[in-house]
Amino acid sequence: MNAAPGDIHRILDIMARLRDPQTGCPWDVQQDFASIAAYTIEEAYEVADAIDRGDLPGLCDELGDLLLQVVFHAQMAQEQGAFAFGDVVDAISDKMIRRHPHIFGDVSAGDAETVLRNWDAIKRAERAAAGETDTSALAGIARGLPEWQRAVKLQQRAARVGFDWPGPMPVIAKLHEEIEEVRVEFDAVAADPHDSAAQDRLEEELGDLLFVAANLARHAKVDVGAALRRANHKFERRFRAMESMAEAEGSALASQSLDAQDAYWNRAKQAEREP
């Protein structure tokens, strides 16, 4: 299995050996597309996490893990006679050339927005050529996306045909409106916890609230996933600091009252502000 550094055939050969029914790895051999899909999604998130942390050595490692997922799926497809890794490479190469006529053809595109409009038009033409009959501006948005990401894509598509708020201020007003509607449904559920219709309305209103929050982030040109990852990291950092403070004072955080825990939270926040 000698290969030059960076030779893609090395990892292809490794995967083929791992999947060999007689001499391969028992775990790898028993996998299928469905069982590997979750790992593919997980590896994509780990790539995003390395980028978020500015960890370039880690990014190199995580990109390798993500590439392995592509190789794994391609190997399974090849075993079924569907396609091989080379077909994946050819397909994406052809697609990139086809969807960048302003680079590889004679189409003019002076800014990124024009590029996106052209990209969408080409995708629609591709879907039509493949026999798809859905002509909606929202066609082709994958249902397997994380819902926050799908929400933003739906909003972006609608905005490209003019259905959009003119700026962030109306979105903020809508956010306040949705918060009030959520409050009303919380009151309804509190009045009768067994009212399934009220619980269903609460879920719907909370969904509307999150959808508008995603729209506000889009208007701010803030990536929802990156913003939420940042909030998660901040919460984790401060909560761990709270635990350390309580432990340093000889007690467990779980044994403290909510007021005491809130005081630790404020101390953790203050500590972050100090130079």
ROSE-663304 format. One record per atom (N, C-alpha, C): x, y, z. Coordinates in steps of 0.05 Angstrom, whole numbers, padded with zeros to 5 digits, m for minus. Last residue first. Example, Ala and Ser with C-alpha at 12.3 -4.5 7.8 and 13.67 -1.06 7.14 Angstrom:
{{00257; m00045; 00142}},
{{00273; m00021; 00143}},
{{00258; 00001; 00157}},
{{00264; m00114; 00156}},
{{00246; m00090; 00156}},
{{00264; m00066; 00156}},
***
This chain:
{{m00192; 00847; 00667}},
{{m00168; 00841; 00651}},
{{m00151; 00820; 00663}},
{{m00260; 00824; 00675}},
{{m00235; 00835; 00687}},
{{m00211; 00828; 00670}},
{{m00300; 00796; 00651}},
{{m00297; 00824; 00643}},
{{m00271; 00836; 00654}},
{{m00299; 00747; 00675}},
{{m00293; 00748; 00647}},
{{m00287; 00777; 00638}},
{{m00317; 00760; 00726}},
{{m00289; 00751; 00723}},
{{m00281; 00752; 00694}},
{{m00370; 00770; 00716}},
{{m00353; 00793; 00724}},
{{m00324; 00785; 00720}},
{{m00389; 00719; 00706}},
{{m00391; 00740; 00686}},
{{m00371; 00762; 00691}},
{{m00380; 00696; 00756}},
{{m00366; 00685; 00732}},
{{m00367; 00705; 00710}},
{{m00414; 00726; 00787}},
{{m00385; 00727; 00793}},
{{m00370; 00717; 00769}},
{{m00463; 00710; 00766}},
{{m00455; 00738; 00763}},
{{m00425; 00741; 00769}},
{{m00462; 00656; 00782}},
{{m00463; 00663; 00754}},
{{m00453; 00691; 00749}},
{{m00463; 00661; 00837}},
{{m00439; 00649; 00825}},
{{m00438; 00656; 00795}},
{{m00515; 00681; 00841}},
{{m00493; 00698; 00850}},
{{m00466; 00687; 00838}},
{{m00544; 00637; 00825}},
{{m00545; 00661; 00808}},
{{m00522; 00680; 00816}},
{{m00534; 00603; 00868}},
{{m00524; 00596; 00841}},
{{m00523; 00620; 00823}},
{{m00563; 00631; 00906}},
{{m00534; 00628; 00910}},
{{m00521; 00621; 00883}},
{{m00615; 00626; 00885}},
{{m00603; 00653; 00889}},
{{m00573; 00651; 00892}},
{{m00622; 00571; 00886}},
{{m00621; 00584; 00861}},
{{m00609; 00612; 00863}},
{{m00576; 00542; 00935}},
{{m00602; 00552; 00927}},
{{m00599; 00566; 00899}},
{{m00531; 00485; 00927}},
{{m00536; 00513; 00931}},
{{m00565; 00521; 00923}},
{{m00518; 00435; 00912}},
{{m00529; 00438; 00939}},
{{m00537; 00467; 00945}},
{{m00494; 00439; 00863}},
{{m00521; 00428; 00864}},
{{m00534; 00431; 00891}},
{{m00443; 00456; 00875}},
{{m00461; 00475; 00863}},
{{m00490; 00465; 00866}},
{{m00417; 00436; 00938}},
{{m00424; 00429; 00911}},
{{m00444; 00449; 00900}},
{{m00364; 00469; 00975}},
{{m00391; 00459; 00972}},
{{m00396; 00452; 00942}},
{{m00316; 00497; 00984}},
{{m00322; 00473; 01000}},
{{m00350; 00463; 00997}},
{{m00300; 00536; 00951}},
{{m00312; 00545; 00977}},
{{m00322; 00521; 00993}},
{{m00286; 00508; 00907}},
{{m00265; 00522; 00921}},
{{m00274; 00532; 00948}},
{{m00337; 00493; 00889}},
{{m00319; 00473; 00899}},
{{m00296; 00485; 00916}},
{{m00356; 00542; 00871}},
{{m00370; 00528; 00893}},
{{m00351; 00508; 00906}},
{{m00319; 00552; 00830}},
{{m00322; 00570; 00852}},
{{m00335; 00557; 00876}},
{{m00329; 00509; 00795}},
{{m00303; 00512; 00807}},
{{m00304; 00530; 00831}},
{{m00382; 00520; 00779}},
{{m00376; 00495; 00794}},
{{m00349; 00497; 00808}},
{{m00373; 00569; 00753}},
{{m00391; 00568; 00777}},
{{m00385; 00543; 00793}},
{{m00343; 00550; 00710}},
{{m00331; 00569; 00729}},
{{m00347; 00569; 00755}},
{{m00381; 00521; 00683}},
{{m00358; 00507; 00695}},
{{m00344; 00524; 00715}},
{{m00414; 00564; 00668}},
{{m00424; 00543; 00686}},
{{m00402; 00528; 00699}},
{{m00381; 00591; 00633}},
{{m00389; 00604; 00658}},
{{m00400; 00584; 00678}},
{{m00374; 00553; 00592}},
{{m00351; 00565; 00605}},
{{m00358; 00577; 00632}},
{{m00427; 00543; 00575}},
{{m00411; 00522; 00587}},
{{m00387; 00533; 00603}},
{{m00441; 00594; 00556}},
{{m00456; 00582; 00579}},
{{m00439; 00561; 00592}},
{{m00404; 00599; 00514}},
{{m00404; 00619; 00536}},
{{m00418; 00607; 00561}},
{{m00419; 00558; 00481}},
{{m00392; 00558; 00493}},
{{m00391; 00576; 00517}},
{{m00471; 00574; 00467}},
{{m00466; 00549; 00481}},
{{m00439; 00549; 00495}},
{{m00459; 00621; 00440}},
{{m00475; 00623; 00464}},
{{m00471; 00597; 00481}},
{{m00431; 00600; 00397}},
{{m00418; 00619; 00414}},
{{m00432; 00621; 00441}},
{{m00470; 00569; 00373}},
{{m00446; 00555; 00384}},
{{m00432; 00574; 00403}},
{{m00504; 00611; 00358}},
{{m00513; 00592; 00378}},
{{m00490; 00577; 00390}},
{{m00472; 00635; 00319}},
{{m00481; 00651; 00342}},
{{m00490; 00632; 00365}},
{{m00466; 00594; 00282}},
{{m00442; 00604; 00296}},
{{m00450; 00620; 00321}},
{{m00520; 00587; 00266}},
{{m00505; 00565; 00279}},
{{m00481; 00575; 00294}},
{{m00531; 00637; 00243}},
{{m00546; 00628; 00267}},
{{m00531; 00606; 00281}},
{{m00488; 00687; 00224}},
{{m00494; 00659; 00221}},
{{m00507; 00648; 00246}},
{{m00511; 00751; 00210}},
{{m00499; 00734; 00231}},
{{m00507; 00705; 00225}},
{{m00536; 00792; 00184}},
{{m00514; 00778; 00171}},
{{m00497; 00762; 00191}},
{{m00581; 00812; 00206}},
{{m00556; 00822; 00218}},
{{m00531; 00810; 00204}},
{{m00617; 00782; 00178}},
{{m00616; 00810; 00172}},
{{m00591; 00823; 00184}},
{{m00607; 00733; 00205}},
{{m00602; 00736; 00176}},
{{m00599; 00765; 00168}},
{{m00626; 00745; 00256}},
{{m00597; 00739; 00252}},
{{m00590; 00742; 00223}},
{{m00680; 00749; 00243}},
{{m00666; 00772; 00253}},
{{m00635; 00769; 00250}},
{{m00691; 00697; 00229}},
{{m00694; 00718; 00209}},
{{m00679; 00743; 00218}},
{{m00685; 00672; 00278}},
{{m00667; 00665; 00256}},
{{m00667; 00686; 00235}},
{{m00728; 00695; 00304}},
{{m00701; 00700; 00314}},
{{m00680; 00694; 00293}},
{{m00770; 00673; 00274}},
{{m00765; 00702; 00272}},
{{m00737; 00709; 00282}},
{{m00764; 00620; 00291}},
{{m00762; 00627; 00263}},
{{m00756; 00656; 00259}},
{{m00774; 00624; 00346}},
{{m00747; 00616; 00337}},
{{m00743; 00623; 00307}},
{{m00829; 00639; 00343}},
{{m00809; 00656; 00357}},
{{m00781; 00650; 00347}},
{{m00851; 00594; 00319}},
{{m00853; 00620; 00305}},
{{m00832; 00639; 00317}},
{{m00842; 00557; 00359}},
{{m00830; 00553; 00333}},
{{m00829; 00580; 00317}},
{{m00875; 00577; 00398}},
{{m00846; 00577; 00403}},
{{m00831; 00573; 00377}},
{{m00924; 00568; 00373}},
{{m00915; 00596; 00378}},
{{m00885; 00597; 00384}},
{{m00925; 00512; 00373}},
{{m00926; 00527; 00348}},
{{m00916; 00555; 00352}},
{{m00924; 00501; 00428}},
{{m00903; 00491; 00411}},
{{m00902; 00507; 00385}},
{{m00973; 00524; 00441}},
{{m00948; 00534; 00453}},
{{m00924; 00526; 00436}},
{{m01009; 00492; 00414}},
{{m01007; 00520; 00406}},
{{m00981; 00532; 00417}},
{{m01002; 00445; 00444}},
{{m00995; 00445; 00415}},
{{m00992; 00474; 00405}},
{{m01021; 00461; 00493}},
{{m00993; 00453; 00491}},
{{m00984; 00453; 00462}},
{{m01074; 00470; 00479}},
{{m01058; 00492; 00488}},
{{m01028; 00486; 00486}},
{{m01089; 00417; 00467}},
{{m01091; 00437; 00446}},
{{m01074; 00462; 00454}},
{{m01084; 00391; 00516}},
{{m01065; 00384; 00494}},
{{m01066; 00405; 00472}},
{{m01088; 00407; 00578}},
{{m01100; 00417; 00553}},
{{m01080; 00413; 00530}},
{{m01067; 00397; 00626}},
{{m01075; 00374; 00611}},
{{m01088; 00382; 00584}},
{{m01056; 00445; 00652}},
{{m01033; 00429; 00642}},
{{m01041; 00405; 00625}},
{{m01087; 00500; 00650}},
{{m01096; 00473; 00648}},
{{m01074; 00456; 00635}},
{{m01057; 00545; 00662}},
{{m01085; 00544; 00672}},
{{m01096; 00516; 00671}},
{{m01010; 00536; 00635}},
{{m01009; 00537; 00664}},
{{m01037; 00534; 00676}},
{{m01029; 00540; 00583}},
{{m01019; 00514; 00592}},
{{m01018; 00513; 00623}},
{{m01040; 00595; 00582}},
{{m01062; 00575; 00577}},
{{m01054; 00547; 00587}},
{{m00991; 00617; 00592}},
{{m01012; 00622; 00611}},
{{m01034; 00601; 00608}},
{{m00966; 00602; 00545}},
{{m00955; 00592; 00570}},
{{m00977; 00595; 00592}},
{{m00996; 00632; 00509}},
{{m00999; 00604; 00509}},
{{m00987; 00590; 00534}},
{{m00978; 00684; 00522}},
{{m01007; 00678; 00524}},
{{m01011; 00647; 00526}},
{{m00924; 00681; 00510}},
{{m00932; 00686; 00538}},
{{m00962; 00678; 00542}},
{{m00926; 00676; 00455}},
{{m00916; 00654; 00471}},
{{m00925; 00656; 00500}},
{{m00945; 00727; 00443}},
{{m00961; 00704; 00436}},
{{m00952; 00679; 00451}},
{{m00900; 00757; 00459}},
{{m00926; 00760; 00473}},
{{m00945; 00737; 00467}},
{{m00863; 00739; 00422}},
{{m00858; 00734; 00451}},
{{m00884; 00737; 00466}},
{{m00884; 00759; 00375}},
{{m00884; 00730; 00379}},
{{m00879; 00723; 00409}},
{{m00877; 00814; 00383}},
{{m00904; 00803; 00380}},
{{m00905; 00774; 00385}},
{{m00821; 00816; 00385}},
{{m00836; 00824; 00409}},
{{m00865; 00813; 00407}},
{{m00812; 00802; 00331}},
{{m00802; 00785; 00353}},
{{m00817; 00791; 00379}},
{{m00834; 00845; 00304}},
{{m00847; 00819; 00301}},
{{m00837; 00800; 00324}},
{{m00795; 00882; 00318}},
{{m00823; 00886; 00326}},
{{m00838; 00860; 00325}},
{{m00752; 00860; 00292}},
{{m00751; 00862; 00321}},
{{m00779; 00866; 00332}},
{{m00769; 00866; 00240}},
{{m00765; 00839; 00250}},
{{m00764; 00839; 00281}},
{{m00770; 00921; 00233}},
{{m00795; 00907; 00233}},
{{m00793; 00878; 00244}},
{{m00711; 00928; 00239}},
{{m00730; 00939; 00258}},
{{m00758; 00926; 00257}},
{{m00681; 00906; 00196}},
{{m00683; 00892; 00221}},
{{m00704; 00902; 00240}},
{{m00718; 00913; 00133}},
{{m00695; 00917; 00151}},
{{m00699; 00904; 00177}},
{{m00761; 00898; 00103}},
{{m00743; 00917; 00091}},
{{m00718; 00922; 00108}},
{{m00773; 00827; 00099}},
{{m00775; 00852; 00114}},
{{m00755; 00872; 00103}},
{{m00793; 00796; 00037}},
{{m00774; 00800; 00059}},
{{m00780; 00826; 00074}},
{{m00799; 00775; m00022}},
{{m00815; 00771; 00002}},
{{m00796; 00772; 00026}},
{{m00767; 00777; m00068}},
{{m00778; 00802; m00057}},
{{m00794; 00800; m00032}},
{{m00742; 00733; m00082}},
{{m00764; 00741; m00100}},
{{m00779; 00764; m00087}},
{{m00704; 00728; m00043}},
{{m00695; 00732; m00070}},
{{m00717; 00738; m00090}},
{{m00733; 00716; 00003}},
{{m00723; 00743; 00000}},
{{m00714; 00749; m00029}},
{{m00741; 00662; m00003}},
{{m00764; 00680; m00005}},
{{m00755; 00708; m00010}},
{{m00689; 00644; 00005}},
{{m00702; 00639; m00020}},
{{m00725; 00658; m00024}},
{{m00681; 00661; 00058}},
{{m00664; 00671; 00037}},
{{m00677; 00668; 00010}},
{{m00719; 00630; 00086}},
{{m00721; 00659; 00086}},
{{m00705; 00671; 00063}},
{{m00699; 00578; 00076}},
{{m00726; 00585; 00067}},
{{m00729; 00616; 00065}},
{{m00650; 00584; 00102}},
{{m00650; 00579; 00073}},
{{m00678; 00586; 00062}},
{{m00666; 00590; 00155}},
{{m00652; 00611; 00142}},
{{m00653; 00608; 00112}},
{{m00690; 00539; 00163}},
{{m00706; 00564; 00167}},
{{m00693; 00587; 00152}},
{{m00648; 00505; 00158}},
{{m00669; 00504; 00138}},
{{m00686; 00529; 00139}},
{{m00621; 00517; 00204}},
{{m00608; 00523; 00179}},
{{m00628; 00523; 00156}},
{{m00656; 00500; 00243}},
{{m00648; 00528; 00243}},
{{m00636; 00536; 00216}},
{{m00659; 00445; 00231}},
{{m00682; 00462; 00225}},
{{m00675; 00492; 00225}},
{{m00608; 00414; 00192}},
{{m00617; 00424; 00219}},
{{m00638; 00445; 00214}},
{{m00634; 00380; 00133}},
{{m00618; 00401; 00146}},
{{m00626; 00405; 00175}},
{{m00668; 00346; 00108}},
{{m00650; 00335; 00127}},
{{m00632; 00355; 00141}},
{{m00695; 00372; 00069}},
{{m00709; 00369; 00094}},
{{m00691; 00357; 00115}},
{{m00663; 00419; 00026}},
{{m00663; 00393; 00038}},
{{m00678; 00392; 00065}},
{{m00694; 00453; m00023}},
{{m00682; 00457; 00003}},
{{m00685; 00431; 00019}},
{{m00722; 00446; m00071}},
{{m00694; 00436; m00069}},
{{m00681; 00441; m00042}},
{{m00762; 00505; m00075}},
{{m00756; 00477; m00083}},
{{m00727; 00471; m00079}},
{{m00778; 00556; m00067}},
{{m00767; 00541; m00044}},
{{m00760; 00512; m00050}},
{{m00800; 00574; m00112}},
{{m00774; 00586; m00105}},
{{m00762; 00571; m00082}},
{{m00830; 00517; m00146}},
{{m00829; 00537; m00125}},
{{m00801; 00549; m00121}},
{{m00835; 00476; m00181}},
{{m00824; 00501; m00192}},
{{m00823; 00523; m00171}},
{{m00831; 00410; m00184}},
{{m00834; 00431; m00164}},
{{m00820; 00456; m00174}},
{{m00818; 00369; m00218}},
{{m00840; 00387; m00226}},
{{m00845; 00409; m00207}},
{{m00760; 00340; m00246}},
{{m00774; 00349; m00222}},
{{m00795; 00370; m00231}},
{{m00729; 00322; m00288}},
{{m00757; 00314; m00287}},
{{m00772; 00323; m00263}},
{{m00679; 00342; m00295}},
{{m00681; 00316; m00282}},
{{m00709; 00306; m00278}},
{{m00690; 00392; m00314}},
{{m00679; 00372; m00333}},
{{m00680; 00344; m00322}},
{{m00706; 00415; m00266}},
{{m00726; 00412; m00288}},
{{m00716; 00391; m00308}},
{{m00658; 00416; m00239}},
{{m00680; 00401; m00228}},
{{m00701; 00395; m00250}},
{{m00629; 00451; m00273}},
{{m00620; 00423; m00268}},
{{m00642; 00405; m00258}},
{{m00658; 00498; m00266}},
{{m00656; 00485; m00293}},
{{m00647; 00456; m00291}},
{{m00647; 00507; m00213}},
{{m00675; 00503; m00221}},
{{m00675; 00489; m00249}},
{{m00592; 00516; m00215}},
{{m00603; 00493; m00200}},
{{m00631; 00487; m00208}},
{{m00591; 00563; m00245}},
{{m00579; 00539; m00257}},
{{m00589; 00514; m00242}},
{{m00616; 00597; m00209}},
{{m00628; 00593; m00235}},
{{m00617; 00568; m00248}},
{{m00579; 00597; m00167}},
{{m00606; 00587; m00162}},
{{m00619; 00580; m00189}},
{{m00535; 00620; m00193}},
{{m00532; 00594; m00182}},
{{m00560; 00581; m00178}},
{{m00554; 00672; m00204}},
{{m00548; 00654; m00226}},
{{m00547; 00625; m00217}},
{{m00558; 00690; m00151}},
{{m00582; 00688; m00168}},
{{m00578; 00669; m00191}},
{{m00504; 00687; m00136}},
{{m00524; 00671; m00122}},
{{m00550; 00668; m00138}},
{{m00482; 00725; m00170}},
{{m00472; 00698; m00171}},
{{m00493; 00679; m00158}},
{{m00507; 00771; m00151}},
{{m00512; 00761; m00178}},
{{m00504; 00732; m00182}},
{{m00482; 00774; m00101}},
{{m00511; 00770; m00103}},
{{m00519; 00760; m00131}},
{{m00428; 00784; m00113}},
{{m00436; 00758; m00101}},
{{m00466; 00753; m00104}},
{{m00421; 00816; m00178}},
{{m00421; 00815; m00149}},
{{m00431; 00788; m00139}},
{{m00420; 00810; m00233}},
{{m00402; 00830; m00221}},
{{m00401; 00829; m00191}},
{{m00419; 00766; m00282}},
{{m00430; 00768; m00254}},
{{m00411; 00786; m00238}},
{{m00433; 00743; m00347}},
{{m00422; 00764; m00330}},
{{m00435; 00764; m00303}},
{{m00415; 00685; m00383}},
{{m00435; 00699; m00368}},
{{m00421; 00720; m00350}},
{{m00384; 00649; m00412}},
{{m00384; 00677; m00421}},
{{m00405; 00694; m00406}},
{{m00348; 00604; m00368}},
{{m00364; 00610; m00392}},
{{m00363; 00640; m00399}},
{{m00322; 00599; m00321}},
{{m00316; 00580; m00342}},
{{m00332; 00584; m00368}},
{{m00342; 00644; m00293}},
{{m00313; 00637; m00292}},
{{m00306; 00619; m00316}},
{{m00395; 00647; m00301}},
{{m00380; 00672; m00301}},
{{m00350; 00668; m00299}},
{{m00413; 00596; m00293}},
{{m00409; 00605; m00321}},
{{m00395; 00631; m00323}},
{{m00414; 00557; m00249}},
{{m00397; 00581; m00249}},
{{m00392; 00590; m00278}},
{{m00441; 00510; m00255}},
{{m00454; 00531; m00239}},
{{m00437; 00556; m00236}},
{{m00407; 00479; m00287}},
{{m00434; 00486; m00297}},
{{m00446; 00509; m00281}},
{{m00364; 00472; m00253}},
{{m00360; 00486; m00278}},
{{m00387; 00496; m00289}},
{{m00388; 00444; m00211}},
{{m00375; 00470; m00206}},
{{m00371; 00486; m00231}},
{{m00406; 00398; m00238}},
{{m00426; 00416; m00226}},
{{m00413; 00444; m00221}},
{{m00359; 00373; m00252}},
{{m00377; 00382; m00273}},
{{m00396; 00403; m00262}},
{{m00341; 00362; m00199}},
{{m00325; 00379; m00217}},
{{m00342; 00390; m00240}},
{{m00380; 00328; m00180}},
{{m00377; 00354; m00167}},
{{m00360; 00373; m00185}},
{{m00373; 00285; m00216}},
{{m00399; 00298; m00213}},
{{m00396; 00326; m00201}},
{{m00320; 00268; m00208}},
{{m00329; 00278; m00234}},
{{m00355; 00294; m00232}},
{{m00323; 00251; m00155}},
{{m00305; 00272; m00162}},
{{m00314; 00285; m00189}},
{{m00360; 00209; m00160}},
{{m00366; 00232; m00142}},
{{m00349; 00256; m00150}},
{{m00332; 00175; m00194}},
{{m00357; 00187; m00204}},
{{m00365; 00211; m00186}},
{{m00291; 00160; m00160}},
{{m00285; 00176; m00184}},
{{m00309; 00189; m00195}},
{{m00318; 00128; m00124}},
{{m00308; 00153; m00115}},
{{m00301; 00171; m00139}},
{{m00376; 00101; m00160}},
{{m00350; 00099; m00146}},
{{m00340; 00127; m00139}},
{{m00442; 00073; m00161}},
{{m00422; 00092; m00169}},
{{m00397; 00088; m00152}},
{{m00468; 00020; m00159}},
{{m00482; 00045; m00164}},
{{m00464; 00067; m00175}},
{{m00450; m00029; m00143}},
{{m00450; m00023; m00172}},
{{m00464; 00002; m00179}},
{{m00444; m00038; m00091}},
{{m00471; m00043; m00101}},
{{m00472; m00038; m00132}},
{{m00392; m00022; m00083}},
{{m00398; m00050; m00078}},
{{m00425; m00058; m00089}},
{{m00400; 00033; m00091}},
{{m00385; 00017; m00111}},
{{m00390; m00012; m00108}},
{{m00425; 00047; m00044}},
{{m00440; 00050; m00070}},
{{m00426; 00033; m00091}},
{{m00384; 00038; m00007}},
{{m00409; 00022; m00005}},
{{m00425; 00023; m00032}},
{{m00348; 00077; m00026}},
{{m00341; 00049; m00026}},
{{m00365; 00031; m00025}},
{{m00377; 00124; m00016}},
{{m00370; 00117; m00043}},
{{m00363; 00088; m00046}},
{{m00379; 00124; 00040}},
{{m00404; 00123; 00025}},
{{m00398; 00114; m00004}},
{{m00323; 00128; 00051}},
{{m00339; 00106; 00061}},
{{m00364; 00102; 00044}},
{{m00310; 00177; 00027}},
{{m00297; 00153; 00017}},
{{m00313; 00128; 00026}},
{{m00339; 00211; 00060}},
{{m00344; 00210; 00031}},
{{m00334; 00185; 00019}},
{{m00314; 00200; 00109}},
{{m00343; 00195; 00106}},
{{m00350; 00193; 00076}},
{{m00263; 00219; 00100}},
{{m00267; 00190; 00104}},
{{m00296; 00183; 00100}},
{{m00272; 00273; 00100}},
{{m00265; 00260; 00075}},
{{m00270; 00230; 00077}},
{{m00279; 00280; 00155}},
{{m00301; 00284; 00138}},
{{m00297; 00272; 00110}},
{{m00227; 00268; 00173}},
{{m00250; 00252; 00183}},
{{m00274; 00255; 00164}},
{{m00200; 00310; 00148}},
{{m00194; 00283; 00141}},
{{m00216; 00264; 00149}},
{{m00223; 00353; 00175}},
{{m00228; 00350; 00147}},
{{m00221; 00322; 00137}},
{{m00199; 00343; 00225}},
{{m00228; 00339; 00222}},
{{m00236; 00338; 00193}},
{{m00145; 00355; 00215}},
{{m00153; 00328; 00224}},
{{m00183; 00323; 00219}},
{{m00149; 00409; 00201}},
{{m00137; 00389; 00182}},
{{m00146; 00361; 00189}},
{{m00170; 00429; 00248}},
{{m00186; 00430; 00223}},
{{m00175; 00410; 00203}},
{{m00127; 00423; 00283}},
{{m00151; 00408; 00287}},
{{m00169; 00407; 00263}},
{{m00093; 00462; 00260}},
{{m00085; 00434; 00260}},
{{m00109; 00415; 00265}},
{{m00129; 00508; 00268}},
{{m00122; 00498; 00241}},
{{m00111; 00470; 00241}},
{{m00175; 00530; 00305}},
{{m00156; 00509; 00309}},
{{m00149; 00497; 00281}},
{{m00215; 00567; 00314}},
{{m00191; 00576; 00301}},
{{m00168; 00556; 00303}},
{{m00264; 00550; 00332}},
{{m00243; 00553; 00352}},
{{m00216; 00564; 00341}},
{{m00291; 00546; 00284}},
{{m00301; 00565; 00305}},
{{m00279; 00571; 00325}},
{{m00264; 00504; 00261}},
{{m00263; 00530; 00248}},
{{m00270; 00552; 00269}},
{{m00279; 00463; 00296}},
{{m00251; 00470; 00293}},
{{m00247; 00497; 00281}},
{{m00335; 00463; 00285}},
{{m00325; 00470; 00312}},
{{m00296; 00478; 00311}},
{{m00338; 00447; 00232}},
{{m00347; 00474; 00239}},
{{m00336; 00482; 00267}},
{{m00319; 00394; 00240}},
{{m00304; 00413; 00223}},
{{m00312; 00441; 00230}},
{{m00360; 00375; 00271}},
{{m00334; 00377; 00283}},
{{m00315; 00395; 00266}},
{{m00402; 00375; 00234}},
{{m00403; 00393; 00257}},
{{m00376; 00396; 00270}},
{{m00384; 00334; 00201}},
{{m00387; 00361; 00190}},
{{m00388; 00382; 00212}},
{{m00386; 00291; 00236}},
{{m00360; 00300; 00227}},
{{m00362; 00328; 00215}},
{{m00442; 00286; 00242}},
{{m00426; 00292; 00265}},
{{m00398; 00303; 00257}},
{{m00457; 00270; 00190}},
{{m00466; 00295; 00201}},
{{m00449; 00304; 00224}},
{{m00430; 00221; 00188}},
{{m00424; 00241; 00169}},
{{m00432; 00269; 00179}},
{{m00455; 00193; 00229}},
{{m00427; 00199; 00232}},
{{m00419; 00221; 00212}},
{{m00506; 00186; 00206}},
{{m00503; 00202; 00230}},
{{m00474; 00210; 00235}},
{{m00494; 00153; 00161}},
{{m00503; 00180; 00157}},
{{m00500; 00198; 00182}},
{{m00482; 00101; 00173}},
{{m00460; 00119; 00171}},
{{m00469; 00148; 00169}},
{{m00531; 00076; 00172}},
{{m00516; 00075; 00197}},
{{m00493; 00095; 00197}},
{{m00547; 00084; 00118}},
{{m00563; 00095; 00140}},
{{m00547; 00097; 00166}},
{{m00509; 00055; 00088}},
{{m00512; 00084; 00085}},
{{m00526; 00097; 00109}},
{{m00479; 00008; 00136}},
{{m00492; 00015; 00111}},
{{m00496; 00045; 00109}},
{{m00432; m00039; 00167}},
{{m00445; m00012; 00163}},
{{m00459; m00010; 00137}},
{{m00403; m00085; 00171}},
{{m00432; m00087; 00177}},
{{m00447; m00060; 00173}},
{{m00350; m00072; 00160}},
{{m00365; m00089; 00141}},
{{m00395; m00088; 00146}},
{{m00334; m00043; 00205}},
{{m00337; m00030; 00179}},
{{m00354; m00045; 00160}},
{{m00333; m00085; 00243}},
{{m00350; m00062; 00247}},
{{m00355; m00048; 00220}},
{{m00295; m00123; 00222}},
{{m00323; m00131; 00227}},
{{m00342; m00107; 00229}},
{{m00251; m00106; 00170}},
{{m00259; m00100; 00198}},
{{m00288; m00107; 00202}},
{{m00237; m00160; 00123}},
{{m00240; m00132; 00132}},
{{m00247; m00130; 00162}},
{{m00235; m00209; 00099}},
{{m00212; m00201; 00115}},
{{m00215; m00173; 00127}},
{{m00286; m00217; 00074}},
{{m00271; m00239; 00086}},
{{m00250; m00229; 00106}},
{{m00306; m00168; 00055}},
{{m00324; m00186; 00070}},
{{m00309; m00208; 00084}},
{{m00273; m00107; 00062}},
{{m00271; m00133; 00051}},
{{m00287; m00153; 00067}},
{{m00271; m00057; 00085}},
{{m00297; m00067; 00077}},
{{m00297; m00094; 00064}},
{{m00217; m00047; 00091}},
{{m00234; m00048; 00115}},
{{m00261; m00060; 00109}},
{{m00201; m00046; 00038}},
{{m00192; m00068; 00055}},
{{m00210; m00070; 00080}},
{{m00225; 00002; 00022}},
{{m00232; m00023; 00008}},
{{m00224; m00047; 00025}},
{{m00199; 00038; 00055}},
{{m00228; 00033; 00058}},
{{m00236; 00007; 00045}},
{{m00147; 00035; 00033}},
{{m00152; 00029; 00061}},
{{m00181; 00022; 00065}},
{{m00156; 00054; m00019}},
{{m00147; 00026; m00015}},
{{m00152; 00017; 00013}},
{{m00170; 00106; m00008}},
{{m00189; 00089; m00022}},
{{m00182; 00060; m00018}},
{{m00124; 00125; 00016}},
{{m00147; 00122; 00033}},
{{m00169; 00105; 00019}},
{{m00091; 00121; m00032}},
{{m00083; 00108; m00007}},
{{m00108; 00104; 00011}},
{{m00111; 00153; m00071}},
{{m00115; 00124; m00074}},
{{m00107; 00109; m00048}},
{{m00096; 00204; m00061}},
{{m00122; 00197; m00053}},
{{m00127; 00167; m00054}},
{{m00034; 00222; m00037}},
{{m00047; 00206; m00058}},
{{m00074; 00196; m00048}},
{{m00006; 00248; 00003}},
{{m00029; 00262; m00009}},
{{m00043; 00247; m00031}},
{{00056; 00218; m00013}},
{{00040; 00234; 00006}},
{{00017; 00249; m00009}},
{{00048; 00158; m00053}},
{{00060; 00184; m00049}},
{{00043; 00200; m00029}},
{{00045; 00092; m00025}},
{{00034; 00114; m00041}},
{{00048; 00140; m00034}},
{{00040; 00024; m00014}},
{{00058; 00047; m00015}},
{{00045; 00068; m00034}},
{{00017; m00024; 00000}},
{{00000; 00000; 00000}},
{{00017; 00025; 00000}},
***
